[in-house]
Amino acid sequence: MKNILITGGSGLVGQKLTKVLEKTGYQVAWLSRFPEKQSQKSFSWDINQMKIDRQALEWADAIVHLAGAGVAEKRWTAARKKLILESRTLSAQLIFDELRTMEKKPEVLVSASGANYYGLDNGEKWLTEADPAGHDFLAEVVVKWERSVEQFNSLGIRTVTLRTGIVLAKDGGALPQMLQPPVAAPLGDGKQYMSWIHIQDLVDMFSYALEHKNLKGPYNAVSPLPVSNKVLTQQAAKLSGKPFVSLPAPGFLLKIVLGEMAGMILGGNRISSDKMISAGYKFKFTEIAHALKDLYP
C-alpha cells in the first residue's frame, strides 16, 4: 500500500494528514472539483453531477474519506441540513458505485465520522461504540454517514470509521471559535462534557487505522479524559491570553441566535476511547492542560 486518495483533503485534517503520510513515504492525492487549482496531486470529481475520474480509484491503494460540509459554519436551514448530509453520504456513494464496477479495489477505506452519533447530551454516562445512536439531526446524519461507508465491506474493502470529538487545533476546529469573542465564557451552565481530541492525535489515528489491519468498524476518536465546557474554556483562555469570565452565556440566548444548532454546543457527552486504546493506539495528548500547552506554548 503506497497510494492514498483523500476526499476533503484541503480541509484542516486533510492538509495535516497529507503532510504526515508523505513524510512517512506514502504518495497522496486528493479528489477535488478543481484539481488544476490544487498544489497537491489531485483527481477530478463532482458530487452534484455524481462524476469521478476513474483513474483516481485505479491509482488508490487506500482511501481516506473526510469530505463533508461544516456543521457549525452556518445556521441550519433546510437547505443547509440537506448539504450537511448529502456532502457526506452521496460522496461515499459515488465512490462505491464506481468501485463496484472495477476489478482493482483499495485495501482499506478510513472515514471520518462524528461523536454526535450518541445524541446531544447523555450526562455522566460513559459512552462506548456499543451504545445506541441518538435521535437528533446530527445523530441521524452520522448514522447515515456510517451506513454509506459500511457498504464498502461488501466489496471486500476493510472499513474503519472514526467518531471524532471536538478537534483542538490553533488554526481551525472549535478553539478559534470559542476564543473569538472579546471575553471567553462557558456556554450554558458550562457543566456539559466536551470529549475532545488534539489535532495531532486525530491525524495520527487516521494513519494508524490505515496501517493496522486489526482495526475494523467504528472507533471513538476522543481523548481518554473529557472535561467540562467551563474547564476547557477557562484553560484555553488562560493559555491564549484571553480574558475569562465565569458568568455563562445563557442557553436561551444561544438558542435564539443559533436556533436548532444551539443543541450541539449546549449538550455534551462523556465518550470512552478504550476501544482505540485496546487496538494498540497510544495517545500523545491525554490531558487537556498538556494539549492546550502544545497549541499555545
N, C-alpha and C positions, 0 to 999 in steps of 0.2 A: 504494500500500500504506500504510494508516494504522492498521488494527486488528490488534493482536497478541494471540492467545489463548495462554495459558501453562498447561501442566499442571505440577503440583508448584510452583505459584507462591509458596506460603507458606514454602518452604524457603530455605536460605541463599542460593543462587544466584538463585532466583526473585525474592526480595524485592529484591535489589540490581539485578537486571536490569530489574525493573519500574520502579524509580526512574530508571535510565539511559534507558530507552526513553521514558518520559513526559517527561523533561527534554528529549529530542530532538524531541518533538512527536507521538509516537505515542499512540494510545489503547490501553490494556492491560486485559485481563480474564483472570481465572483460571477454570479448571474446578475445582470443589470439591464434596465430598459435602454440605457445609453452607454453601451460598452466602450464606445470610442472616446467618451469623456472621462473614463476612469484611468488613473495612473497604474492601477493593478490590472494584471491579465484578466480579461472579462469576456463572458459569452452573453449573447442576447436572449432575453425573454420578455414577455409581455403578458401579465396575468389577465388584464382586461380582454385581450384577444385570445387568451389561452394558447399562446405560441411560445415555443422554446427552441433554441438551437440544439439540435440533436447531438452535435459534436461535443457539447458540454458534458453530456451524460456518457458518451463514449469515452471521453477523456478521464472522467472521475473514477477514482477508486473508493472514495468515501464522500458523503455529503453532510454538511452542517446546515441545518435549516433555522435561520434566525429572522427571516422576513416577517414583518407584521407592523401595522400602523401603531403608533404610540397610544397607549390607553389614557395618558394623563395630559396630552398636549392640547386637546380641545374639548369643549363641552359635548356631552353625549346626546347629540340629536339622533334621530332615527337613521339618517344617512351615515353619521359617524359610527354608530354601532355596527351597521352593515359592513363598513370598511374595516373596522377592527376585527371582525370575524372572518370575512372573506379574504383579507390580505394574508391570513394565516392558513386557512383551510383550502382555498382554491389554489394557492401557490403549491401546496403539497400535492393536491390532486393533479395539477398539471404535470408535475414531475412523475408521479405514479403512472398516469395514463401513458406517458411516453416510454417509461422504463419497461412496462409490461409487454411492449412490442419488440423489445430489444433482447438479443442473446446475452450480451455482456452487461452485467449489473454491478453496482458498487457493493463492497463488502458490508458497509455499515452506514446507517443514517442516524446522526445525533441531532435532536431537535430541541430548541428552546421550548419551554412550557412555562406555566405560571403557578406560583404558590397560592394564587387566588382560587385554585381548584377547590380548596376546602371551604370556601364561603367567606363572608365578610368578617365574622367575629365568633370565635369559639372559646373565648375566655381563657381560663387557666389550662385547659386540656392540651396535653401534648399530642400533636397530630403526626401520624405516620402515613406512609404510602398506602397502607391498608384501609385508611379511613375513607368514608364516602365523600362524594363531591357535594358542594353546596348547591343552592338553587337560585342564586342571584345572577345577574347578567354576566359578570366576569367568570364566574364558575362555569356557566354554560358554555362560554367561549372556549375555556380551557379543555372541557370535556370533548367538544367537537374538534378542537385543535389536535388533541392526543389521538382521537379516533382516526383523523386524517393521516397521522403518522403510523399508527399501528398496522394499517393495511399493507405497509411495505413488508411486513413479516411474511405475507402470503407469496412474496416474490423470492423468499429465501434470504432477505436482507436483514441483518441484525439491527434492531432499532432501540434507541435509548432516548428518553425524554427527561429533561432537567427542569423540574418545577422550581423556577427561580424566584427567590425572595427579593427584598429591597436591595438593589445594587448600589454599593457605596463606591463612588469614584469622584475625583475632583473636577473632571471635565465633562460630566454627564450623569445621568441617573437621577436619584432622588435628592442628593445632598445640595447641589446648586439651587434647586427649587426651594428646599427647606430654609436655606440661608439667604434667599433673595430679598425678603423684606428687610427694612432698616433694623428691626429688632426681632430676634428669634424667640419663639414661644411654643409651648406644647399645643397640640391640636386636640380639640375636645377636652376630655379630662386628663389626657396625657398618659393614662394608665394602660392603654392598649398595647399589646405586644407587637414589636417590629422584628420579624425574622429577616435578618439582613445577611448580605454576603459581600465581601471585599471583591472588587473587580478582578484582582489577580487570581483569587481562588476560583472565581467563576470561569475565567478563561482557562486556567489550568484544569478545571474539571471537564470542560469540553474536550481538551486534549487527552485527558485520562480516559474518558469514555470512548474516544476513537481508538485508542491503542489497546485497551483491555477487554478481551473478548468475553470475560465473565460478566460484564455489565449488560443487562437487558431490561427493558421496561422503564418505569418511572422511578426517578430519584429526586429527593428534595435537595435542591441546591441552595442551602442556607447554612450559616454558621451554627455550631453546636450550642451557642449561648445567645438566644434572643434577649432583647432588652425592651423596656417601655419606651414609648414615644418621647416622654419627658426626658429620660436619661440620655437617649441618643441625641436629641435636640440640644440639650444643655452641654454635653461634652463636645459636640461638633461646633457649637457657638464659641465655646471657650478656646478651642484649639485654632479656630479660624479667625479669632479676634473680633467676633460679632457680639454685640450686647445681647444678653438673655434676660427675659422676664418670666417668672413662673406663672404669671396670670395667663391661663389658657385662652386660645382663640375659641370663642363659643361655637358649639356644634351647630346650633340652629342657624347662625350666621353663615357658616360654611355651606350648609345645605341650601341656603338662599342663593349664595354666589355660585356654587358648583353644581347644584341640582343633584341628580342621582349619583354622580361621580363622587360626591362627598363621602358616601359609604365606604369607599376604597381607603380613605385616609383616617376616618373616624373609627373604623373597625381594625382588628388586628388578630393575628394567630400565632400560637406558640408551636413552632414546627420543628420536628426532630430530623437530624441529619444522620442518625445512627446507621441507616441502610448504606449510605455512601461511605461512611467510615468502615463499616464491616466489609465493604468491597475493596478496601485497601487504600482509599484516598486519605492523604494526610493534609489537613488544613494548615495554611501558613498563618491565617488570622482567625483565632477563635474568640478573642475578647474584643469588645467594642473599642476600648481605650487604645489597644495596640493597633487596630485597623485605622482608627482616625489619626493617630500619631504618624502613621505611614503616609497618609494622604495630606496631612497638614503638619509637616515636621517643624 
